[in-house]
Amino acid sequence: MFWKFLDNIESYICRLLLSGFVVLLFVQIVSREVFGHSFSWIEELSVYMFVWFVYFGASYAALKGAHNRVTFQFKFLPEGWIKYIEAFADLFWLFFNCYFLWLATDFVFNKMNKFWKSQTLGVEMKYIYMVLPIAFALMTIRILQVNYRKLILGEDIHDPDQIDLDEIKGAAGAENRM
């Protein structure tokens, strides 16, 4: 149970953030249109929640193998090579994430002034920018996890939203023949 929760932590965080900022924006719209009153902090908090949603969503996409990739060239290669070439490309992604993680951690913990506060919430910006090291650390872990599952365990991990047109055409052709 605990490991399943940890394996889907980004999904749960994204769901919470998405529902949170949608509810906040709905309250803001109703308040503005019905009561003629606006809460300035709602818009700022919604923007921060959306930014956090994007970063955790990127980590979740890394877990599901759903990041955009240029894959046209794979049609010309033997099937067995593809996962190794993707793993090699993921090495560059890992180096980028580790470098950005180092930069973000240095920025948040060493360079940020504690007097930098958000305009309407009054929260230290350090807590807002904390998403950068957290999300890039999670994304790095997820990239390693996906490559372990593909290369060591031999699992076939594909983008869950990927549509195989040949399969659809074959199914449609089979229905037309009946």
Beta strands, then each sheet from edge to edge (+ up, - down):
end
